[in-house]
C-alpha cells in the first residue's frame, strides 16, 4: 500500500493557544485554515514541506466554540477527557495523517490485517475536498502507530501556503510519534503528547 506523510496534527485547547504555541516554538504564525462543520473544529496551517516530505504541512486544530456539536465523536480524540485535560496544559503534537491514492483500497488492506481505521467520509472546506478515514469513536490508532488516512481531491492545502522557513527534516512514528523541524531559530524536535 502506497502512502506518504501528509500532515502533522497539533492539538490545542483553543485555536489562539495553538497559534501562540506555533509562534513560540517554531517562530512563525500558521496561516488561516478554516472550519470543519462535519467535526465542529477549526484550524490553522503551516507549510513544512521538504525534500523528503513534499506536500506536507502542520495543522493546528481545536474544537470550534462557535460550532454546534457534531453529533459524533470528533476526530483525533479531541472529545476524550484525557486528551482535553492534557491540552489544558498546552498544545502539542497529537497525531499524523498519511495521504493515499485510493482510500477504499487502503482501508480494505488494513481491514484484512485486522486494523479498524474506520470508514471513508467525504469532507470539504472552501475549494478543498477530501475523503478521510474516520472511526465511529473518533479514536486515533496510537497503539498501532498508524496514521489517519486521507485521499485528496484536485487541490491540496500546500498548493496555496506560503513558505515561512519551516521544513520537516525527520519523522518517526514507530517508537512514539516524533518530528524534527528546521525553523528560522534552529532545529526543533516535537514529541507526541496525550
N, C-alpha and C positions, 0 to 999 in steps of 0.2 A: 504494500500500500504506500503510495507516494503522499508525503505531507511535508510542509515547511512551516517554520515558526512564522506566525502572522503577527501576533502582538502579545505583549506582556500586560497583565491587568494589575493595577494598583488600586486597592480599595481604600475608601475614606468614609468617615462618619458624615462628612458634608463635602460638597464639591469645593467650597472655599478652602477647607482644610487640606484637601488633596492638591489644590493649586499651590498653596503656601509650602507644602511638603516638597513639591516638584521644584519650586524656586530655591528652597533652602538646600536640598540635596543635589539637584542637578544644575542649578544656576540659571534656569530658564523657566518661563511660564508656558504651560501647554496651551495649544490653540483651542478655540471654541469647537466643541463637538456638537452635541445636540441631546435630544430627549429620546428615550426608548419607551414609547407608550405601552408596548407589549409587556414590559417588565417594571414600569414605574421607576426608572433610573435615568440619570443623565451623566454626561461625560465631558472630558477634555482630552485632547490628543496631542502627542509629541512624536515627530518623526525620529526614529532611531536606526534607520536602515544603514547597513554597512556591507562590505564585500561578501562577508559570509552569511549575511541575513538581509537580502534585498526585500523591498516592500514590507518593511517591518516598522511597527510603531508601538508606543506605550500609551495605554488607555488609563486615565484616572477616572474611576467610576464611583458613584454614590447613589443612595436612594434619593429620588427627587421628592422633596417635601410637599411640592405643589401638585404632584400626580396622584390620581386615585389609586387605591390598592389594586394590584394587577389580577387578583382572583386566583393566583397560583404562587408558589414559592419563587422568589427572584433568583436569577442566575448567580453563580459564583458563591453560593451560601450566604448571600447578603441578608437573608432573613434569619439566619441561625444565631441564637443568643450568644454563643461563644465567640463567633466572629464579630458580631456587633459590639460586644464588650471589648474585644481586643482592638477594634478600630477606634473605640473611645479613647484609647491610649495614644493614637496617632495612626496616620496612613501607613500602608506598606504593600509590598508585592504579595498578591494572594493567589495568582494563577497565571496560566498561559493558554493561548489559543493557537491552534495549528490550522493552516489553510490546506484544503484538499481539493482536487479537481472534480471529484464525484462523491458527494456526501453520502448518498444512498449506498454506494459500494463500500465506502469506508465503514459505515455503521454495520453493514452486513458482515464485513470481515471481522470486526470487533465482536459482534454477537456470536460468530462461530467460535471465537476464543473465550466466550463466557463473560465478556465485558459489556455491561449495560451503560452505554454512553447516552441513552435517551433516544428521542425521535427528532427527525428533521422538522424544523419550524421556520416558516418564512418570516422575515423581518425587513424593515426599511427605515431610512431616515434621510430626508432630502432626496438627492439623486442616487443614494446608495441603497442597494438591495442585496440581501444575502439570505442564505439558509444556514441555520445553526443547530447543532445537536443540543437539545435540552432534555434533561431528566425531569420527570414529574416532580421530584422532590427538590429540584434546584441545586443538588449537591455537586461538588467538584469530585473528580476522580483522583484525589490526592494520594491515597494509599497505593494506587497503581502508577503514580507519577505520570498520568496521561492527561493530555490537554482536552479542552473543549474543541470540537471540530467545527469548522466553518467553510462554506463554499460561497464565494463572492459572485455577484452578477458582473456587469460590464465595468463598473467603476470600483476603485479601491480607495480607502481613506488616504493612502500615501500619495495618490495622484495630485492632491492639492495642498499637502502640508509643506510648509517652508522648512528648509534645512536650518536648524538652530544650533548646530555644532555639537549635537549629542549623537553618539554612534554606539551600537551594540557590538561589543568586542567578543563576548563569550556568553554561553548559555548552557546550563546543565540542569536536567530535571530528574536524573537517575537517583541521586542521593540527596534529596531535598532540592527544591527549586532555587537556583542561583543564577544571577545575571551580572555581567561585568560591563560597564558602560564607560566610554570616554566622553568627558564633558569639557567645557571651557576651563574648568577648575582643576582638571586632572581625572584620574580613573576613580570610579565609584563601584563598589560591589553591593548588590542587593541580594538579600536572602529572604525567602518567603516567610510570612508570618501566619499565625492562626491556622 
